[in-house]
Amino acid sequence: MSILVRFSLAVLTLILLAVLGLTGVSVESQRAALRGEALALGRTVAHDLAAASAEAMATDDPLTLVNLAVDAKSKNERVVYAALVARDGRVVGHSERSAMGRLFNLDRAQPLPDLGGDVQQAAYGDENVWDLVADVVPKGASAPVGSVHVGLSQSQVLKSIRDAVTRQLLLAAVLLAVGAGLSVFLMGLLVRPLTELAEAAGKVGGGDFSVRVPVRSRDEVGRLMERFNSMAENLEIARAERAEKERMQGELNVARRIQANLLPDKAPALSGWELVFHCAPAKELGGDFYDWFPLKGGKKLGLVIADVSGKGVPAALHMASLRNLMRFAAHSEAGPLETLKSVNLHAMPDLKGEHFVTVCYVEIDLAAHSGILVTAGHDPALLVSGQEVKPVRGKGMPIGVAEPEDFDFVLRECRFDLAPGEMLALYTDGITEAMDAQQKQFGRTALEAALKGGGDAKGTLERVLKAVHAHVGECEPSDDLTALILRRVA
């Protein structure tokens, strides 16, 4: 046997051993990388779902929880199921609606401590899965209210591993056929990017989504590198977006608390009178507001209810400004007419014609049992006397739509008396314009019917709100719901 043959055989043997060895290393590296990628994806899905469902789970909102679970599954082909589980083990949200209300159980569940304490291997129907768990902790809570379970398909990862093994064996055959020198060179070209990919995948699995691998070719390995880089970039973007979303949500929560603190939280103690109220913003921040304050040393009571056009932060800012203007103007004790004139004068430069505010302002003489009402584009107040409901109308344009000379010219006041047992109801159009699934509004006729039921102020307000909620049904409110009822007891 010639030296060339022996050398060729020796080189081919070494190449074969090297190819087999490197193939094994590469397969294991890809196995770890692909599994790490899958688990990283599953953890991202689980934590995103936990963050998104915290408020809904805390408020027991099954419809939102089901939609979040279905959405999490539909957006990720590797996700076999997504489940939201209460602390008692009951399913409150699931990508398969048939699982709702049942205890969450998995077949052949087995913890995998080497992959982290949040992973277990189990069977879901005919599918072997990795079940990833994340606690659901609402903002401001010290303990979780439940958990998220996300099942990742193992079969897809195993298929990727099998595909990688097939590619390695084909490449090894080519290397053996071409020759010792070329085989060693090509093996070096193959092993280096895979090693880089394995190292990069390990970093991504550890949470470093900023890592990238160089793409030196346009072949399968190059495309794998590109896809890895794209995956890492998408994970980095997703994490940044989640952080930004959490930051914005945190700021909105602070703004909501500040706004809530601007509104009275309990009614004043009035001898011979009852005062009840309700305000529920449709969004995180609302444009409705209500207020009351003593006038003339407590001999009179100022009541105001208003609706700022628009929603969200701009409406909330104008609401806070208008509240301060109302209080400042009312305490000049010039009367309701002059109070609204002053408010429009000072609010007009801030509103700039881009926003407007409808206002109903009443001053009640507690001893004389009478009142003076002024409205600026707002729905009339309703005077309830037994089974009779009469509108109490002022006249005026919304604040912020006209200059003082036009606004003041139109504004008119209305005087009224309150007999024992009679009530004065103030409200915003979020009640009368509340719509059901067929886009039909609740309407003032239904409001008047709810007010005629008799009883005290608290029971009357509860009856009105119950009627509105029954009309709206499962539809989300399109506007803030705000109402205030004053009743003369004696």
GIWOCOR-V209078 format. One record per residue. RES is the residue in one letter. SS is DSSP state (@ for helix, = for strand, . for the rest). PHI is phi in whole degrees, -180 to 180 (NA if undefined). Layout:
RES_SS_PHI + RES_SS_PHI
//
This chain:
M_._NA + S_._-72 + I_@_-62 + L_@_-60 + V_@_-67 + R_@_-62 + F_@_-63 + S_@_-63 + L_@_-64 + A_@_-63 + V_@_-65 + L_@_-64 + T_@_-64 + L_@_-62 + I_@_-63 + L_@_-60 + L_@_-63 + A_@_-64 + V_@_-61 + L_@_-62 + G_@_-66 + L_@_-66 + T_@_-61 + G_@_-61 + V_@_-63 + S_@_-64 + V_@_-62 + E_@_-65 + S_@_-63 + Q_@_-66 + R_@_-58 + A_@_-65 + A_@_-65 + L_@_-67 + R_@_-66 + G_@_-63 + E_@_-62 + A_@_-63 + L_@_-68 + A_@_-62 + L_@_-62 + G_@_-62 + R_@_-65 + T_@_-61 + V_@_-61 + A_@_-63 + H_@_-70 + D_@_-62 + L_@_-66 + A_@_-63 + A_@_-66 + A_@_-71 + S_@_-98 + A_@_-60 + E_@_-66 + A_@_-65 + M_@_-72 + A_@_-67 + T_._-99 + D_._55 + D_._-110 + P_@_-62 + L_@_-63 + T_@_-65 + L_@_-64 + V_@_-64 + N_@_-63 + L_@_-64 + A_@_-66 + V_@_-63 + D_@_-66 + A_@_-63 + K_@_-72 + S_@_-67 + K_._-86 + N_._-135 + E_._-67 + R_._-81 + V_=_-83 + V_=_-83 + Y_=_-154 + A_=_-135 + A_=_-131 + L_=_-113 + V_=_-121 + A_=_-72 + R_._-64 + D_._-85 + G_._88 + R_=_-85 + V_=_-77 + V_=_-109 + G_=_-162 + H_=_-151 + S_._-69 + E_._-115 + R_@_-60 + S_@_-67 + A_@_-86 + M_._-62 + G_._84 + R_._-88 + L_=_-74 + F_._-82 + N_._-136 + L_._-126 + D_=_-80 + R_=_52 + A_=_-70 + Q_=_-143 + P_=_-62 + L_._-123 + P_@_-62 + D_@_-71 + L_@_-101 + G_._115 + G_._-73 + D_._-103 + V_=_-126 + Q_=_-142 + Q_=_-96 + A_=_-157 + A_=_-118 + Y_=_-126 + G_._68 + D_._-95 + E_=_-109 + N_=_-83 + V_=_-133 + W_=_-99 + D_=_-100 + L_=_-104 + V_=_-120 + A_=_-139 + D_=_-74 + V_=_-104 + V_._-122 + P_._-63 + K_._-59 + G_._84 + A_._-87 + S_._-99 + A_._-141 + P_._-69 + V_._-98 + G_=_171 + S_=_-146 + V_=_-110 + H_=_-119 + V_=_-122 + G_=_-99 + L_=_-102 + S_=_-70 + Q_@_-78 + S_@_-65 + Q_@_-68 + V_@_-66 + L_@_-64 + K_@_-65 + S_@_-64 + I_@_-67 + R_@_-62 + D_@_-63 + A_@_-65 + V_@_-62 + T_@_-61 + R_@_-63 + Q_@_-65 + L_@_-68 + L_@_-64 + L_@_-66 + A_@_-64 + A_@_-63 + V_@_-63 + L_@_-63 + L_@_-65 + A_@_-70 + V_@_-70 + G_._135 + A_@_-62 + G_@_-65 + L_@_-65 + S_@_-64 + V_@_-63 + F_@_-62 + L_@_-65 + M_@_-62 + G_@_-62 + L_@_-63 + L_@_-77 + V_@_-69 + R_@_-59 + P_@_-66 + L_@_-68 + T_@_-64 + E_@_-60 + L_@_-65 + A_@_-63 + E_@_-65 + A_@_-64 + A_@_-63 + G_@_-63 + K_@_-67 + V_@_-63 + G_@_-61 + G_._-85 + G_._104 + D_._-91 + F_._-85 + S_._-84 + V_._-69 + R_._-134 + V_._-113 + P_._-71 + V_._-102 + R_._-105 + S_._-150 + R_._-111 + D_._-84 + E_@_-58 + V_@_-66 + G_@_-62 + R_@_-65 + L_@_-63 + M_@_-63 + E_@_-60 + R_@_-67 + F_@_-64 + N_@_-61 + S_@_-64 + M_@_-62 + A_@_-63 + E_@_-64 + N_@_-64 + L_@_-65 + E_@_-66 + I_@_-63 + A_@_-62 + R_@_-67 + A_@_-65 + E_@_-64 + R_@_-65 + A_@_-65 + E_@_-66 + K_@_-63 + E_@_-65 + R_@_-65 + M_@_-64 + Q_@_-64 + G_@_-63 + E_@_-66 + L_@_-65 + N_@_-64 + V_@_-64 + A_@_-62 + R_@_-65 + R_@_-65 + I_@_-63 + Q_@_-63 + A_@_-62 + N_@_-70 + L_@_-75 + L_._-94 + P_._-60 + D_._-104 + K_._-152 + A_._-76 + P_._-72 + A_._-82 + L_._-121 + S_._-69 + G_._85 + W_=_-138 + E_=_-121 + L_=_-136 + V_=_-129 + F_=_-154 + H_=_-155 + C_=_-147 + A_=_-128 + P_._-66 + A_._-75 + K_._-119 + E_._-58 + L_._-123 + G_._-112 + G_._-108 + D_=_-80 + F_=_-155 + Y_=_-137 + D_=_-165 + W_=_-149 + F_=_-160 + P_=_-74 + L_=_-131 + K_@_51 + G_@_66 + G_@_95 + K_._-76 + K_=_-125 + L_=_-128 + G_=_-93 + L_=_-122 + V_=_-140 + I_=_-138 + A_=_-147 + D_=_-138 + V_=_-86 + S_._-64 + G_._89 + K_._-136 + G_@_76 + V_@_-62 + P_@_-58 + A_@_-64 + A_@_-65 + L_@_-66 + H_@_-65 + M_@_-61 + A_@_-63 + S_@_-64 + L_@_-66 + R_@_-58 + N_@_-67 + L_@_-63 + M_@_-62 + R_@_-64 + F_@_-65 + A_@_-69 + A_@_-66 + H_._-76 + S_._-73 + E_._59 + A_._-89 + G_._103 + P_@_-59 + L_@_-61 + E_@_-70 + T_@_-61 + L_@_-69 + K_@_-61 + S_@_-66 + V_@_-62 + N_@_-64 + L_@_-59 + H_@_-85 + A_@_-84 + M_@_-56 + P_@_-64 + D_@_-79 + L_@_-73 + K_._56 + G_._76 + E_._-89 + H_._-132 + F_._-143 + V_=_-136 + T_=_-96 + V_=_-136 + C_=_-124 + Y_=_-122 + V_=_-131 + E_=_-115 + I_=_-103 + D_=_-85 + L_._-67 + A_._-83 + A_._-84 + H_._57 + S_=_-135 + G_=_-148 + I_=_-125 + L_=_-121 + V_=_-132 + T_=_-122 + A_=_-115 + G_=_72 + H_._-95 + D_._-59 + P_._-66 + A_=_-72 + L_=_-120 + L_=_-97 + V_=_-107 + S_=_-130 + G_._64 + Q_._-96 + E_=_-113 + V_=_-126 + K_=_-121 + P_=_-74 + V_=_-113 + R_._-108 + G_._-101 + K_=_-146 + G_._171 + M_._-92 + P_._-58 + I_=_-69 + G_._101 + V_._-108 + A_._-142 + E_._-67 + P_@_-53 + E_@_-64 + D_@_-80 + F_@_-61 + D_@_-66 + F_@_-66 + V_@_-84 + L_._-64 + R_=_-135 + E_=_-109 + C_=_-135 + R_=_-106 + F_=_-156 + D_=_-117 + L_._-122 + A_._-83 + P_._-56 + G_._87 + E_._-80 + M_=_-128 + L_=_-116 + A_=_-109 + L_=_-111 + Y_=_-158 + T_._-108 + D_@_-71 + G_@_-62 + I_@_-84 + T_@_-69 + E_._-101 + A_._-61 + M_=_-113 + D_._-91 + A_._-65 + Q_._-94 + Q_._64 + K_._-92 + Q_=_-79 + F_._-63 + G_@_85 + R_@_-75 + T_@_-62 + A_@_-67 + L_@_-64 + E_@_-62 + A_@_-64 + A_@_-68 + L_@_-75 + K_._-81 + G_._-72 + G_._80 + G_._95 + D_._-81 + A_@_-67 + K_@_-63 + G_@_-64 + T_@_-65 + L_@_-64 + E_@_-62 + R_@_-67 + V_@_-64 + L_@_-65 + K_@_-62 + A_@_-66 + V_@_-65 + H_@_-65 + A_@_-66 + H_@_-69 + V_@_-71 + G_._68 + E_._-86 + C_._-68 + E_._-74 + P_._-63 + S_._-92 + D_._-151 + D_._-66 + L_=_-109 + T_=_-137 + A_=_-151 + L_=_-145 + I_=_-128 + L_=_-112 + R_=_-126 + R_=_-85 + V_._-82 + A_._-147
//
